């Protein structure tokens, strides 16, 4: 009987120790889990704030990109207009060059000049050649 009592007391002590250890572990872990939950909640809040800030920045970037896109479209239209104008002016210059040819006829010889300076030089040469003849 003493053995049974001893075994019962030991079993009771073991059960009490097991319960005390379990309760202490639960208490210690509960504090840690609570601390971890608080840390995680703080991180969730930070992440949510960062996501909100990033979304706001992305909206600004989208707005900037759209403005640049609109500007490029406008520039593209202006470049097309300028190209058309340049082509028109080039045609006009060709026409004007053809119309602005100078013809100098002297002693039955006729010469055509596109470059007005060359025409002037030719005219001066003719005058210089005739000048000595005029002095005779």
C-alpha positions, 0 to 999 in steps of 0.5 A: 500500500505504501508503494501504491500511495508513493506511486499515486503521489509521484503521479500527482506530482508529475501531473502537477509539474506537467500542468505547471510547466505547460501553463508557464510555457503557454504564458511565456509563449502567449507573451511572445506571440502577442509581441509577434502579433503586435510587430506583425500588425506594425509591419502590416501598417507600414507596408500598407502605408508604403503601398499607398505611397507607391500607388500615389507615386505610380499615379504621378508617373502615369500622369507624367508619362501621359503628358510626355506621350501627348507632347510627343504626339504634338511634336510628331504632328509639328514635325510632319507639318514641318516636313511638308513645309520643307518639301514645299519650300524645296520645290519652290527653290527648284522653281525659283532657281530655274526662273532666276537663270540669267542669260547674257548675250554678247556679240552673238554668244549667249550664256546662261547663269544660275549663279548671279555672282558668276554672271556679274563676273562674266559681265565685268569681264566683257566690260573690261574687254570692251574698255580698251577698244573704247579708248582707241 
